Amino acid sequence: MTDARSEIDWDALRAVALEAMEKAYVPYSKFPVGVAAIVDDGRVISGCNVENASYGLTLCAECTLVSTLHMTGGGKLVAFTCVDGHGGALMPCGRCRQLLFEHSAEGMLLETVSGIKTIDEVIPDAFGPRTLVAYREDSLAE
């Protein structure tokens, strides 16, 4: 996994996330977040948080990223970064880790506050599409 980690241009990916962060709609918290990811077909996509006066309806930046993923052709995420308004690395919240897991390639890499980690390291033992596929395959084998 070390080779894959060094193949990602994290500075360039972070620059895309910073550009997305500048488009965040944060009139309430004043806490802009930008994200960027590399898709398995080589595209780079991004997203930003979009707040709502009804705070529970706020869209995290990861939500807009996944929407962009599907609006631009789908695929699986292979590398991801998240930045705050000062450009510092942010760890996605638990809900967003699950969302990223759902749309990740196996071994997706994340730039985190404590270094580069795989999706499985930041959400161990996660339930998702691969779990359902394995279950169906086991059921068919019976």
Stockholm file with secondary structure:
# STOCKHOLM 1.0

chainA/1-142         MTDARSEIDWDALRAVALEAMEKAYVPYSKFPVGVAAIVDDGRVISGCNVENASYGLTLCAECTLVSTLHMTGGGKLVAFTCVDGHGGALMPCGRCRQLLFEHSAEGMLLETVSGIKTIDEVIPDAFGPRTLVAYREDSLAE
#=GR chainA/1-142 SS CHHHHHHSCHHHHHHHHHHHHTTCBCTTTCCCCEEEEEETTSCEEEEECBCCSSGGGCBCHHHHHHHHHHHTTCCCEEEEEEECTTSCBCCCCHHHHHHHHHTEEEEEEEEETTEEEEHHHHSTTCCSHHHHHHHHHHHHHC
#=GC SS_cons         CHHHHHHSCHHHHHHHHHHHHTTCBCTTTCCCCEEEEEETTSCEEEEECBCCSSGGGCBCHHHHHHHHHHHTTCCCEEEEEEECTTSCBCCCCHHHHHHHHHTEEEEEEEEETTEEEEHHHHSTTCCSHHHHHHHHHHHHHC
//
